[in-house]
């Protein structure tokens, strides 16, 4: 069955959704230990969260890229996640979604969150034909993310390394079984209508 081009696929429960980020150990390890982002984590700059585990692996190179050696699974409230989507703007102009480029630029400047859709990845981190959501949070959204929406933080670096080892050895079935179970997220009504560029 063909996947929809712009669909959020994620691990989620009744009231929470899991997103991924990768940090240096100086930020990632204290965050896991304390269950919240440490004081030196910058709340005044944009932070990108990713519901797709494999897209995060592509971005951080299975936790091997400099400054991204600690991969976090961040469980946040679905209410917070959906607030960010409702207040988000596409990170690039899309004809048919925005009346014109100037309107899009004004919306982007005001929006506390932005969305881009990048090709989803397979176990070899090759691009697939459908897209994966990246959600950028700034200003009010990043503060809410850190201080209100975050329910728990877990270190999934060992999992990333284990899956990478299996992929490298050609055992894709075992690697696939270890992946977090990601399902289509119930984006009802107009939740994504303004974000399907």
C-alpha positions as CSV (number, residue, x, y, z in Angstrom):
1,X,0.0,0.0,0.0
2,X,1.3,3.4,-0.9
3,X,2.2,5.8,2.0
4,X,0.6,9.3,2.0
5,X,3.2,11.9,1.2
6,X,2.6,14.1,4.2
7,X,1.6,11.9,7.2
8,X,3.0,12.0,10.7
9,X,4.2,8.5,11.7
10,X,5.2,8.2,15.4
11,X,5.3,6.1,18.5
12,X,2.5,7.5,20.6
13,X,0.1,6.6,23.5
14,X,-3.2,8.0,24.6
15,X,-1.8,11.3,25.9
16,X,1.9,11.4,24.8
17,X,4.0,11.1,21.6
18,X,7.7,10.3,21.4
19,X,10.0,12.6,19.4
20,X,13.8,12.3,19.0
21,X,16.7,14.7,19.3
22,X,20.5,14.1,19.4
23,X,22.9,16.1,21.6
24,X,26.4,16.1,22.9
25,X,26.8,14.0,26.0
26,X,27.3,17.3,28.0
27,X,23.6,18.1,27.3
28,X,22.1,14.7,26.7
29,X,23.3,12.8,29.7
30,X,22.3,15.3,32.4
31,X,18.9,15.6,30.6
32,X,18.3,11.9,31.0
33,X,19.7,11.9,34.6
34,X,17.5,14.8,35.7
35,X,14.5,14.0,33.6
36,X,14.5,17.5,32.1
37,X,16.7,19.7,30.0
38,X,19.6,21.2,32.0
39,X,19.9,24.9,32.8
40,X,22.6,25.4,30.1
41,X,20.3,24.0,27.4
42,X,19.4,27.1,25.3
43,X,15.8,28.0,25.4
44,X,16.3,31.1,23.2
45,X,17.2,29.2,20.0
46,X,15.2,26.9,17.7
47,X,15.2,23.2,18.5
48,X,14.0,20.6,16.0
49,X,12.1,17.5,17.1
50,X,11.6,14.4,14.9
51,X,8.9,11.8,15.4
52,X,10.7,9.4,13.0
53,X,13.4,7.3,14.6
54,X,15.1,6.5,11.3
55,X,15.1,10.1,10.2
56,X,16.8,10.9,13.5
57,X,19.4,8.2,12.7
58,X,20.0,9.7,9.3
59,X,20.4,13.1,10.9
60,X,22.8,12.0,13.6
61,X,24.6,9.2,11.8
62,X,23.4,6.6,14.3
63,X,24.8,8.8,17.1
64,X,28.2,9.1,15.6
65,X,28.2,12.7,14.4
66,X,30.1,15.3,16.5
67,X,27.7,17.0,19.0
68,X,25.0,14.4,18.4
69,X,26.4,11.3,20.2
70,X,23.6,11.1,22.7
71,X,20.2,10.2,21.1
72,X,17.2,11.1,23.2
73,X,13.7,9.8,23.0
74,X,11.6,12.6,24.4
75,X,8.0,11.8,25.5
76,X,5.9,14.9,25.3
77,X,2.2,15.6,25.7
78,X,0.1,15.2,22.6
79,X,-1.7,18.4,23.6
80,X,1.7,20.3,23.4
81,X,2.6,18.6,20.1
82,X,-0.7,19.5,18.5
83,X,-0.4,23.1,19.9
84,X,2.9,23.4,18.1
85,X,1.4,22.1,14.8
86,X,-1.6,24.5,15.0
87,X,0.8,27.4,15.5
88,X,3.4,26.3,13.0
89,X,4.2,27.6,9.5
90,X,5.8,25.7,6.7
91,X,9.6,26.5,6.6
92,X,9.4,27.1,2.8
93,X,6.8,28.8,0.6
94,X,4.2,26.5,-0.9
95,X,1.9,27.8,-3.7
96,X,-1.7,26.8,-2.9
97,X,-1.0,26.9,0.8
98,X,0.1,30.5,1.1
99,X,-1.6,33.3,-0.9
100,X,1.8,34.7,-1.9
101,X,5.5,34.7,-0.8
102,X,5.2,37.9,1.3
103,X,2.3,36.5,3.3
104,X,4.3,33.3,4.0
105,X,7.3,35.4,5.1
106,X,5.1,37.3,7.6
107,X,3.6,34.1,8.9
108,X,7.0,32.5,9.2
109,X,8.3,35.4,11.2
110,X,5.4,35.3,13.7
111,X,5.1,31.6,14.1
112,X,6.6,30.0,17.2
113,X,7.0,26.7,15.3
114,X,7.8,25.6,11.8
115,X,7.4,22.4,9.8
116,X,9.4,20.8,7.0
117,X,8.8,17.5,5.3
118,X,11.9,15.6,4.4
119,X,12.2,12.2,2.8
120,X,11.7,9.3,5.3
121,X,14.6,6.9,5.5
122,X,15.0,3.1,5.4
123,X,17.3,1.0,7.5
124,X,20.2,1.9,5.2
125,X,19.2,5.6,5.7
126,X,18.4,5.9,2.0
127,X,15.5,8.3,1.1
128,X,12.0,6.8,0.6
129,X,9.3,8.3,-1.6
130,X,7.2,9.7,1.2
131,X,8.0,12.4,3.7
132,X,8.7,12.6,7.4
133,X,7.8,15.6,9.7
134,X,10.5,17.7,11.3
135,X,9.1,20.3,13.8
136,X,11.1,23.3,14.7
137,X,10.3,25.1,18.0
138,X,11.3,28.6,18.9
139,X,10.3,31.3,21.4
140,X,7.2,30.4,23.3
141,X,7.1,26.9,21.8
142,X,10.6,25.9,22.8
143,X,10.0,27.1,26.4
144,X,6.7,25.2,26.6
145,X,8.5,22.1,25.2
146,X,11.2,22.2,27.8
147,X,9.1,23.3,30.8
148,X,5.6,22.0,30.2
149,X,5.2,19.4,27.5
150,X,8.1,17.1,28.3
151,X,7.0,14.1,30.3
152,X,10.2,12.0,30.2
153,X,13.5,11.7,28.5
154,X,15.2,8.4,27.7
155,X,18.7,7.6,26.2
156,X,18.2,5.5,23.1
157,X,21.8,5.6,22.0
158,X,22.5,2.0,22.9
159,X,19.4,1.0,20.8
160,X,20.7,3.1,17.9
161,X,24.1,1.4,18.1
162,X,22.5,-2.1,18.3
163,X,20.3,-1.5,15.3
164,X,23.2,0.0,13.4
165,X,25.4,-3.0,14.1
166,X,22.7,-5.4,12.9
167,X,22.2,-3.3,9.7
168,X,25.9,-3.3,9.1
169,X,26.1,-7.1,9.4
170,X,23.1,-7.5,7.0
171,X,20.6,-8.7,9.6
172,X,17.8,-6.4,8.5
173,X,15.0,-8.6,10.0
174,X,16.5,-8.4,13.5
175,X,17.2,-4.7,13.0
176,X,13.6,-4.0,11.9
177,X,12.2,-5.9,14.9
178,X,14.1,-3.5,17.3
179,X,12.7,-0.3,15.7
180,X,10.2,1.6,17.7
181,X,6.6,1.0,16.5
182,X,5.6,4.0,14.6
183,X,2.0,4.3,13.4
184,X,0.1,7.0,11.5
185,X,-0.7,9.8,14.0
186,X,-4.4,10.8,14.2
187,X,-4.1,14.3,12.8
188,X,-7.8,15.0,12.7
189,X,-9.6,17.9,11.1
190,X,-7.5,20.9,10.1
191,X,-4.4,20.0,12.2
192,X,-2.2,19.6,9.1
193,X,-4.2,21.4,6.5
194,X,-1.9,24.5,6.5
195,X,1.2,22.3,6.6
196,X,0.9,19.9,3.7
197,X,3.2,21.7,1.3
